[in-house]
């Protein structure tokens, strides 16, 4: 049987598959946008699960280990790592059309002589993946499931989205979008759980899941979600930059976005349990711990630590604010779409770097509000000279729109809002230092404002 006809290895070859793939993946993984360990050398790659999804395509869950990172106080953190989902195409004769999807040619092990590539960038593989979602069933530990009331048509042409993100998304016929999660953690992903719950609440601000797939080995985990694609929509980041470039006001859009955000928060409060008694001491301690860790990694933060700690310390004495509830968790202008006159909220996965249990837990809705306020500041700093007045007006309009729908005004929770905005800025500093050093001055400007002037 020729090698390209089937990739179903014998049991010993399954255990040896990393002999073929290990070296290739060590080189390829750190170059991927969604790989989280770019600043830490990969120490080992462990195969957790492998399934032949269809002839010529392997589905893998691989754990990438990293060198331990020195922690504050001179101690060393335990070895770190993440589980990644890979769909790998394997063929005997490489095609010139593989382009940037090419991973390399295996020189040893059971795949010796075969070319390996990222199957999500291959049209045939992408079409076959949609076929699996259209016909619920199993493939080894993989489970393909769907909403029976929404049949997905066949023959939808796929294309891989080029947008910078922590996952991979395929658009099918400009009708559906499939988000394939790259970093996998045990449990249901909020990007499946939350839109499904909101759909049952009748909330129309969030596209509802149509189909999804998950794994049962090595643990239950969500792998991907198919949702309607808003073909005529534009994300809020693009719209904000367009307004800045043309000198247009954006306050009307910001106010409507505030209303839409409040609607989603109200629906979430109805769909999931809320915390009736709010204590901020634990939140302040967690924020302070994240600050200390970030300052250890980014020396530019260290001079501002005392002032930033003041913002977190004030949480223990200020108004506790609204009850904790399920929220978006990573809300910014890139996570909202405007189609016609309406705003839609997408990507409920939360911050992928944080544990799944934390992303599914209850938080103050002020955390989402702070994320959006920081996003207006990011947008305003994309053009020179910086237009702080544009950002201030958008922030005010967003909060006013939110207050008109939610029944409470975030601007009147100053201590709470300052703490959450500070926590978000600290997260941004760490992210930019690791992934986009040229952008580091943007959150550092906010750090100086929040530490020195208090808001």
N, C-alpha and C positions, 0 to 999 in steps of 0.2 A: 504493500500500500504506500503510495507516495506521501511524503511528509506534509504536503499541503492539503491532503484529503481529510485528515483528522489530526487533532492535537491531543487525543486522549491517551496520555502516557500510562504505562503500567504503574502499580503502586510504588515501587522503588523510585521511579522517575519523578513522581509527584514530590517526594521528599527531596529530590535532587534538583528540582526546577530552579532553585536560587543559584545553583552552580552556573547555570546558563545566564540568569538574569542579574545576579548580584552586582557584578562589575558595571554592567550597562546602567542599572538603576542608580548606582552611587553617583554616576556622572550626570544623569538626566534629571533626577528628582530635584536637586538644589537649584536648577535653572527654571523650575516651574513657578509661576506666580503664586500658586496655591500652597506651595511647600513652606511650612512654618519654620523650619530650622536652618534658614540660610546663614545665620550667624554662628552656627554650631556644627562642627564636623560630624558626619554620620559615622557612628562607631560600628553599627551592625544592622543588618536587614533580616527580618524573620518573617517567613511565610506563615500567615495565620489561617488562610483559606484560599483554595483554588477551585474554580469551576470552569469547565468548557461551556461557555454560554451558547455558542454555536460554532460550527467548523471554522477554524481560523481566528477565533477570538477567545481569549482567556480572561476570566474575571478573577482578580486577585485582591485580597486584603493583606497588606504588608505593614509590619511594624518597623519604623525607622528609629533606631536608638541614637542618642546624642551624648557628647561629652558632658559630664556634670558641670553646672554653672556655679562659680563661687557666689555664695549668698552673703548678705550683710552680716558683719561681725566676724568675718573670716572663716565661717563654716562653709561646707560644701553641700549643695543640694544633692539629693539622690539622682541617679541617672534619669535623664528625661527622654521622651520619645512620643511619637504619634503613630496612629494607625491610618493608613491611606488606602483609598479605593482606586484600583487601576484596572482599566480595560485595555488589554494589550492585543493588538493584531500580530499574527505570526504568519509569514509566507516565505516560500523558497526563493522566489524571484522578485527582488525589490522593484517597485514601480517608481518612475521619476516623479509621479504625482504625489508621492508621500511627503515631499518637502519637509516642513518643520515638524511634521508628526513623527519623523524617523527617530528612533531611539538608538538603533545600532544592530550589528550582526553578532549573533552568539558564536563564540569560538570554542566553547566546551559545554559539557553536560548534555542533557537530552534534546536540547534545541540547537545543537551544533550545526552551523551552516545556514540557519534560518535568520531572516531579517525580522526585527521586532519594532513595532511602532505603536503610537497612541491611537487606539481604535476609534476614539470619539472624534478624531479628525478625518476619519475615513467614511465617505458617503454610504457605502454598502453596509458597514457595521452600524452606523447610526440608524439606517432604515430598519435593519433587523432588530435593533434594540427597541424601536417603537413598536414593531410587530409583537415582541414579547409583552409589552405593556398593553397592547390591544387585546391580547388573548391571555387572561389571567391563568396562572399555573405556577409550576415550580421547576427549578433547575438546580439540582443538588440542594444546598442550603438556601438558595435564593427563592424568594416568594414575590410573584408579580400579581398585584391587586388593582382593582379599579372601581370607580363609581358606576354602577350598572345603568344609571339614568342618563349618562352622558357618553354615548358611543363615539369613539374616535375613528374618523375615516382612514382608509388606507391610502397609500400613494402620496403622502405629504413629503415634499422635498425638504431634507434637513440642511441646516447650516449652523456652524459653531459660532457662537457670539464671541467677539473679540474684546468685549469690555473687560477692564481690569477688575478681577474679583477673586474670592478665595475658593470658588468652586468652578465647575465647568457647566455651561448652559448650551443646549441645542434648541434651535427654533425649527419647528416643523410647519412648512407651508404658511408661515406668518399667522398660524391659527393657534398653535400650542407651543409652550416652552417647557423643556425638561431640564431641571436643575439636578446635576449629578454631584452629590456631596463628595468631596475629596478627603477631608479629615473625618474619620468615623469614630464615634464614641457609642458605647452601649446605651440603648434606650430610644424612644421615639424622638425624632428631630422636631423642634418647635415649628419648622417650616412646613411640616405636614400636620401636626397637631393643632396649631393655632388657626390657620386658614380654614381647616375643616370645622372647627368649633364655631368660628365666626359665620361661616356659611349657614350653619344650623340656626344661628341667631338672626339670620336675615340681613346681616351686614353686607352691603354691596361695595364697600370700599376696598375689599380684598378679594382677588381672584381665588375661586375655590379649587381644591385639588380634584383632578379628573382621574389620575392613575398614579401608582407609586410602586416602588419595589424595596424590599428589605432583605435582611439575612437573618438566619437563626443560628449561625456558627461563625465565629466562636461565641457570639452572644447575639441577642436580638438588637438590631440596629436598623435605622432608616438609611437607605442608600440613594434614593432619588425620588423626585416628585414632578409630575406632569400637571401643568396648569394652563388655562387659557392665556394666550399671548395678546396683549393690547397693542395691535399693530400700528395704530396712529398716535400712540402715546409718546411723550417726551419726558425724560426724567427731570426732576427738579433742579439738579446740578446744572444740566445743560441750559435750562430755561433761565436760571439765575445768571449764568455767565453771559448769555445772550443779552439779557437786560443790562448788565454792566457794560458790555461792549458798545451798546447803542445808546447808553445814557438814559435808559428808561427806568421808571419807577417800578418797584416789585412789591410794594406794600399790599396791594389788593390781592395778589396771588398768595402772599405770605399770610394774610388774614384768613383767606379761604382754606389754606393748608392747616392753620391752627384749628379751624372748625372741624376739618376732616380728621385730624389727629384726636381731638376730643371725642368725636363719634366712635372711633375705633377703641379708645380707652373705655368708653361707656359700655360698648358691646363686650369687650374683654371682661369687664367687671361683672357682667351678667352671665357670661359663658363659663367662668371659672370662679372658684371660691376666692374670697378676699380675706385679708388679715384685719380683724376688727380692732385690735389694739396695736398701735404702732410705737416701737421703741427704736430710737436712733443711736443708742450707744454702740450696739454691735456694728451698725453701718459705719459709724465714725472710725471704729477700730480697724475694720476691713479696708477702708479708704486710706488710713494712715499706713497700714502695712503695705498696700500697693505703692504708695508714695515712696516709702523707704526702699523698697525693692527697685523701683524705677530709678531713683537717684543713685543707687549703687551701680546701675548699668549705664546711666547717662550723666556724666559729671556736671554737665551744664545745669542740671536741676538743683544741685546741692546748695547753692547760695540762696535758693528760694524756699527751701524746706521749712524753716521756722514759720514764715508767713502762710504757707499752704496748710501747715498743721493747724493754724488758728482757724481756718475755714472749717476743717473737719471737727475740731473741738467744739465749735459753736453749735454743732448739730445736737449736742446733748442738752442744750438749754433752749433752743429755738422751738417754734411751733412745729410739732411732729408732722403736720401736713396731712394729706389724704391717706386713706388706708392703702397698705401695700396690696398689689394685685399683679396679674400677668400683664406684661407690657411687651413692646416690640423688642427692646433690648439693645438695638444698635441703630437708632433712628437718625437719619441725616438726609440731605437733599438727593443723594443718589439712591435712596430707598423708597422714593415716592415718584409716581408717574402722573402726568396730567394728560388726560384724553378729553378733548372738547373743553367743557367748562368744569370738569370734575377731577378731583385728586383721588388717586388710589395708592394704597400702601402695600409694599411687597417685601419679601426677604425677611421673614420672621425668625431666621436662624439664630440671631443674636451674634455676639462677638465670638467667632470660631475659636479664639485662643482661650476662652474661658470654659470651665467644665460644663458638660451638658446639664448636670443637676442644677448648677447655678443659673444657667440660662432659662431653665424651666421653672425656677422658683419665683416667689412673689417679690416685687420691688415697687418703690414709689414711682408713680407716673411722672414725677418730676425728672427722673432719670432720662426718659425719652425727650422731654421738653428741653433739657440741657443739651442733649445731643444735637437737636435741630438748631438751637441757638448757636452752638459752636460751628455748625455747618454754614450758617449765614456769614460768620466771621471768616471762615475758610474761603468762601466764594469771593468776598470783598477783597481779599488779599491776593487774588489771582491776577489783578491788574495793577499797574503802577501809574500814577501814585495810588497808594491804598486809599480806599474810600470808607473810612470808619462810620461816617454818617449814614451811608447806604445800609450797612450792617445794622446799625442801631435802629433805624426805622423799620427794617424787616423784623428784627427781634421784637420790637414793640407791637407791630401789627400781628405777628404770629401769636403772641401772648394774649392780645385783645380778642382775637378770633377764638382762641382756645377757651378763654374765660366766658365768652358769650354762649358757648355750648355746654361746657362742663359745669358751670355754676360756681366756679371758684377761680381766682386770678393768680397765676404763678408769680406775678410780679410782687404780690403781697406776701410771698413766702421767701423773703430775700435770703435769709440764712440757709434755708434748704436749697434754694436754687444755686447759691454761690458754691455750696459744698459739692453738689452734683456736677456743676460746670467745671469745678476744679478737678474733680476725679476724672472727668472726661478728658480734660486737657492733659493730665498726667498720662493717661492711656495713649493719647495722640503722640506725645513726646516719645514714648517708648516705641510705638509703632513706626514713626517716621525715622527714628534713629536706626532702626533695624532694616527698614525696607526702602525708605525714600529720604536719605539724608538731606537732599536739597530742599525738602519741605520743612525741615525741623524749625526754621525761624517762625513759621506760622503758629504752631502751638506754643512756642517759647514766648511769643509776644503776649499771648493770653495768660501764660504762667506769671509773667511779670506783672500784668494788670491785676490778676486775682491775688497775688501774694503781697503786692505793695499797696495797691489802692483798694483792695477788698471787693472788686466787682467791676 
